[in-house]
Amino acid sequence: MTETTGFISDKPKFFGRRKGRIIRKAKSTLLEQFLPQLQITSNTPLTRESLFSFPIKELCLEIGFGNGDHLAGQALLHPDNGYIGAEVFQNGVANLLTLITGIKEGDSLPSHISLLPNRQDNIRVYADDIRLLFRQMPDNFLDKVFLLFPDPWPKKRHASRRFINPDNLQELARIIKPGGILRIATDHPVYKSWTLRQMHQCPDFIWTATCGSDWKHEPQDWVKTKYQQKALREGRRPIFLDYQRV
């Protein structure tokens, strides 16, 4: 998952990759022809009614959705919710589109690309730095925000690049409804300590955990990510932190 840092100028400085391996024909076609149907841009009105064609129960945001496993899974589990996925990494965006359309490399491309039959049209994609979209979001806009396995930037000199920082928390507190949830998952010891300290110092959120099992085990509707599965194979145990907007 890509990660960002605090504001340095009017356009925030971004650290991380925007593109990886060559994107082959099927995924390139999805990016060119299907992404525009789901894409949020600087001109998109940000209201529930303008984003989705049906009344949604909750509006959720996933910051840096990686390969899209969790985002696609949550949208399938909760078809009455609306989901905004933000991801700078173009290959990850392309993989999400593969998951929700079922079109894979080597398949015959249809004349009209659509979602898989079992899917609701409840995902919108912002393919850029989420901090730019923060500026468009109204107050009390979101019910839930996911930040899963962000880049830990473990070196001390890179600490300012970590997404959990006072500037970003201030924006999250503004756009999450009172009572809404910020869910953070990480497997990195440095990021665990950093997140717990930063969140403890933030008066806008309260940790919902009442015992160890609340943060040592996956939430009830959890969808494993590809990164999490790799971490588990390598012996790294993630933690799952839910914070409620005060």
C-alpha positions in Angstrom: 0.0 0.0 0.0 1.3 3.5 -0.8 1.6 6.1 1.8 1.7 9.9 2.0 3.1 12.6 4.2 1.9 15.9 5.6 1.3 19.0 3.5 4.4 20.8 2.3 2.8 23.1 -0.3 -0.5 23.6 -1.9 -0.1 20.2 -3.5 1.1 17.7 -1.0 4.3 15.9 -1.7 3.8 12.2 -2.4 6.2 9.3 -1.5 5.6 6.0 -3.1 5.1 4.3 -6.5 2.4 5.3 -9.0 3.1 2.4 -11.4 4.8 -1.0 -11.3 5.0 -3.8 -13.8 3.7 -3.3 -17.3 -0.1 -3.4 -17.3 -1.3 -5.8 -20.0 -4.1 -5.6 -22.4 -7.1 -6.7 -20.3 -6.3 -4.4 -17.4 -5.3 -1.6 -19.7 -8.7 -1.8 -21.3 -10.4 -1.8 -17.9 -8.5 1.4 -17.0 -9.4 3.1 -20.2 -13.0 2.0 -20.7 -14.4 1.0 -17.3 -12.6 3.1 -14.7 -14.2 6.4 -16.0 -17.6 4.9 -15.0 -16.5 4.6 -11.4 -13.9 7.4 -11.1 -14.1 10.4 -8.8 -12.3 13.5 -10.1 -11.8 17.0 -8.9 -15.1 17.9 -10.7 -17.2 15.2 -9.1 -19.9 16.5 -6.7 -19.4 14.7 -3.4 -22.8 13.8 -2.1 -24.3 10.4 -1.6 -27.0 11.1 -4.2 -24.5 12.1 -6.9 -22.1 9.3 -6.2 -24.6 6.4 -6.2 -27.8 5.7 -8.0 -29.5 4.1 -5.0 -29.9 5.1 -1.3 -26.9 3.9 0.6 -26.9 2.9 4.3 -23.3 3.8 5.1 -20.6 5.6 3.2 -17.1 4.1 3.7 -13.6 5.1 2.5 -10.6 2.8 2.1 -7.3 4.8 1.9 -4.7 3.0 -0.2 -6.7 -0.1 -1.1 -3.7 -1.9 -2.6 -4.8 -4.8 -4.8 -8.4 -4.1 -3.9 -9.1 -7.4 -2.1 -10.6 -5.8 1.0 -12.5 -3.1 -0.8 -14.1 -5.6 -3.3 -14.9 -8.0 -0.5 -16.5 -5.3 1.7 -18.6 -4.0 -1.2 -19.8 -7.6 -1.9 -20.6 -8.3 1.8 -22.5 -5.0 2.3 -24.3 -4.2 -1.0 -26.4 -1.5 0.7 -23.3 0.5 1.6 -21.4 2.8 -0.7 -17.5 2.6 -0.9 -14.9 5.1 -2.0 -11.5 3.5 -2.7 -8.4 5.7 -3.0 -5.3 4.3 -4.5 -2.4 6.0 -6.3 -0.8 2.8 -7.6 -2.2 2.2 -11.1 -1.6 -1.5 -11.0 -3.7 -1.8 -7.8 -6.5 0.1 -9.4 -6.4 -2.2 -12.4 -6.5 -5.2 -10.2 -9.6 -3.9 -8.3 -11.4 -3.5 -11.7 -10.5 -7.2 -12.5 -12.0 -8.3 -9.2 -15.3 -6.6 -9.7 -15.7 -7.3 -13.4 -14.2 -10.8 -13.5 -12.2 -9.9 -16.7 -8.8 -11.5 -16.6 -5.8 -11.5 -18.9 -6.5 -13.8 -21.8 -10.3 -13.4 -21.7 -12.2 -12.3 -24.7 -13.1 -8.6 -24.0 -16.8 -7.9 -24.3 -18.1 -5.0 -26.3 -19.6 -3.6 -23.1 -17.8 -4.0 -19.8 -20.0 -4.4 -16.7 -19.8 -5.5 -13.1 -20.2 -9.2 -12.2 -23.9 -10.2 -11.9 -23.7 -10.6 -8.2 -22.3 -7.1 -7.6 -24.1 -3.9 -6.7 -22.7 -0.7 -8.3 -21.4 0.5 -4.9 -17.7 1.3 -5.5 -16.3 4.6 -6.6 -12.5 5.0 -7.2 -10.2 8.0 -6.6 -7.0 7.2 -8.4 -4.8 9.9 -6.7 -3.5 11.1 -3.3 -6.4 10.9 -0.9 -5.4 14.2 0.7 -6.4 16.0 -2.4 -9.9 14.5 -2.1 -10.1 15.5 1.5 -10.4 19.1 0.4 -13.6 18.2 -1.6 -15.3 16.3 1.2 -17.9 18.0 3.4 -17.9 17.7 7.1 -19.4 14.6 8.7 -19.4 12.9 5.3 -18.2 9.3 6.1 -19.4 6.5 8.4 -16.3 4.5 8.3 -12.7 4.8 7.1 -10.2 1.9 6.6 -6.5 2.4 6.7 -5.0 -1.1 6.2 -1.3 -2.0 6.4 0.0 1.4 5.4 3.7 1.8 4.5 5.3 2.0 8.0 8.3 4.2 6.9 10.2 2.5 9.8 13.3 4.8 9.7 13.1 7.6 12.2 14.0 10.3 9.6 11.0 9.2 7.5 8.5 9.4 10.4 6.8 12.5 8.9 5.8 10.4 5.9 3.5 8.1 8.0 -0.1 8.6 7.2 -1.2 8.7 10.8 -0.1 12.2 11.8 -1.8 15.2 13.3 -2.6 16.9 10.0 -4.3 13.8 8.5 -6.1 13.0 11.8 -7.5 16.5 11.8 -9.0 16.0 8.4 -10.3 12.6 9.2 -12.0 13.9 12.4 -13.7 16.5 10.2 -15.0 14.2 7.5 -16.0 11.2 9.8 -19.4 11.5 11.4 -19.6 11.6 15.2 -19.9 7.9 16.2 -18.2 6.8 12.9 -15.2 4.4 12.9 -11.6 4.7 11.8 -10.1 1.2 11.4 -6.3 0.9 11.3 -4.5 -2.4 10.7 -0.8 -3.0 10.8 1.7 -5.8 11.3 4.8 -3.6 11.8 6.1 -3.0 15.3 7.2 0.6 14.6 3.9 1.5 13.1 2.0 -0.2 15.9 3.7 1.9 18.6 3.5 5.1 16.4 -0.2 4.7 15.8 -1.1 4.0 19.4 0.8 7.0 20.5 -0.6 9.3 17.8 -4.2 8.2 18.4 -3.8 8.5 22.2 -2.8 12.1 21.7 -5.7 12.9 19.4 -8.8 14.1 21.4 -11.2 13.5 18.4 -11.1 9.7 18.6 -11.5 7.1 21.3 -10.2 3.5 21.1 -13.1 1.1 21.2 -11.1 -1.9 22.6 -12.2 -3.2 26.0 -9.9 -6.3 26.0 -7.0 -7.8 24.1 -9.1 -9.9 21.8 -10.7 -6.7 20.4 -7.5 -5.7 18.7 -5.6 -9.0 18.4 -8.2 -10.7 16.2 -9.9 -9.8 12.9 -13.2 -7.9 13.1 -16.3 -9.9 12.3 -16.7 -8.9 8.7 -13.0 -8.8 7.9 -11.7 -9.5 4.4 -8.1 -10.6 4.3 -5.7 -8.7 2.0 -2.9 -10.2 -0.1 -0.4 -8.3 2.0 -1.9 -9.7 5.3 -1.7 -13.2 4.0 2.0 -12.7 3.2 2.6 -11.2 6.6 1.0 -14.2 8.3 3.1 -16.6 6.2 6.2 -14.8 7.4 5.2 -14.9 11.0 4.1 -11.3 11.5 0.9 -10.9 13.5 -1.3 -7.9 12.6 -3.3 -5.8 15.0 -6.7 -4.3 14.3 -7.5 -0.9 15.9 -11.0 0.6 15.8 -11.3 4.2 16.9 -14.6 6.0 17.2 -15.1 9.6 16.3 -16.0 11.5 19.5 
